[in-house]
Amino acid sequence: MNVVISLLGSTLDAHGHGAMRWNAWRPSVALAMQDDLQFNQYYLIYQRSFQSLFDRVVEDIHTCSPETEVIPVEIPFDDPWDFEEVYSKLYDFSRKQNFAAQDHDFYIHITTGTHVAQICLFLLNESHHLPGILIQTQPTKRNPAKGAYNLIDLDLSRYDLLAKRFAEEQTNDVAFLKSGIATRNRQFNKLIDTIERVAIRSDDPILLTGPTGAGKSQLAKRIFELKKQNRQVKGNFVDVNCATLRGDQAMSALFGHKKGSFTGAVADRPGLLKAADGGILFLDEIGELGLDEQAMLLRAIEEKTFLPLGSDKEETSSFQLICGTNRDLESAVANGRFRADLLARIDLWNFSLPGLADRREDIEPNLEYELARFAKKSGKHITFNAEAKKCFLEYALDPATDWRGNFRDLNAMIVRMATLSSGGRIDLETVREELTRSRKARPLETQPDLAALLGPDYAERIDFFELVQLREVLKVCRASRSLADAGKKLFAVSRKAKKSSNDSDRLSKYLAHFGLDFHAVIKGTIDR
């Protein structure tokens, strides 16, 4: 059974008078004149003030389609242009009728009524409160009174062209986030697909984790540029390295200050949070931020307000926060170096970027990208010859090459070779010289400096027996991407035996026995 739901058109349905009305296009009547679409039930919504028009339209519908049952629905609108009122009353109508799409074929006529009412019908159809297909009518020159109709099914999967455009748009967005690099690593490509969907649909905080040089800063900038292309941000991209912020300077840089609030504050400063208003604030190395700054940042995220140093007046700033870190923040929380409530707030979307050693198949496509970057900066187009490229890729893909600096190491090597190349080509000799330099600068294994970590008198306080084990543990930590990665290597056997389910916690407690944490080990020294 076909059922249509429509609004009486106080203007369009009133076209023509007497017998002449049959020469005029009247949308509500025209629906009943269609040869290929017959309605069994016709819900016609009207207001009592248009009763005479309603009666005439119903009579004409019966004339055109005697088998159609017109069901009058009187809804009094005090103001047909008041969205809240119209939506509320149409919603109540939908709930009262409890239309079931599986029982009948429903059509929602969105040609008549105020624009507000048409929008409300559209929204109720989209939310499935009024199920069915949208139907639009319009007059035609061939048959002015009967006109024509179009059906609009909001199931977009049925529209091949639209689906194709959406797919192409997503593909372009993903390629944009990857800087146009045709990456081959399946895990990384899947990660970027997810990030693209989140970036377009959400303005909640994003946490980018992973080793130094994995591309967190560049990805954050690309997310901003993607959102800007889609008109989702109107402010700036503000990039802050939290490792460079200390003491009052940290507070001042982030939250601003008033003149005279501390020594050296010779003028008002708005602060970086204010500068990010309407845009994106990227806090790189957020694990380095002090606890006081963390507390103020949490409030700024949740309430969009903060208090500059020396001010008794709050400032406001609405920004999306993206954080980057190579630290294990859960371990930092356990050690009292990071606030648990802040981590919970910024950890809604957590994306861990793999290091270059974990996506070696992406090294080759990244070579072309790095050479293009060099060309843009220097104005010189440089390429590898075949023999030189083969030699470099053998080194790059060798498991013994640890790529500790990740893409920063790759970029530095390409820049050096491109700069030293002659004739626009990187030859085999240039590659071999670079590999020799790199191997000398980066020995495969380095002894940890225990004096820097434990203090110059460490040998007098710690048994040699413990130091032997500690040195090996520190080597594994410094060759690992994260605390969790190091824990997996160190406790691989016991994990199989299921003696422990938290490798990170075990390793953290072991390091804490010596007054260390994973960050201090990677850094090579401890703050004292």
Secondary structure, DSSP 8 states (H G I E B T S, - for coil): -EEEEEE--TTGGG-S-GGGGGGS--HHHHHTT-SS---SEEEEEE-GGGHHHHHHHHHHHHHH-TT-EEEEEE---S-TT-HHHHHHHHHHHHHHHT--TTTSEEEEE-SSS-HHHHHHHHHHHHTTSS-SEEEEEE--SSSTTT-EEEEE-S-GGG-HHHHHHHHHHHHHHHHHHTTT-----HHHHHHHHHHHHHHHH--S-EEEE-STTSSHHHHHHHHHHHHHHTT---S-EEEEEGGG--HHHHHHHHH-B-TTSSTT--S-B--HHHHTTTSEEEEETGGGS-HHHHHHHHHHHHHSEE--BT-SS-EE---EEEEEESS-HHHHHHTTSS-HHHHHHH-SEEEE---GGG-GGGHHHHHHHHHHHHHHHHS---EE-HHHHHHHHHHHH-TT---TTTHHHHHHHHHHHHHH-BTTEE-HHHHHHHHHHHHHHS-S-----HHHHH-TTHHHHS-HHHHHHHHHHHHHHHTSSSHHHHHHHHTHHHHHTTS-S-HHHHHHHHHHTTT--HHHHHHTS---
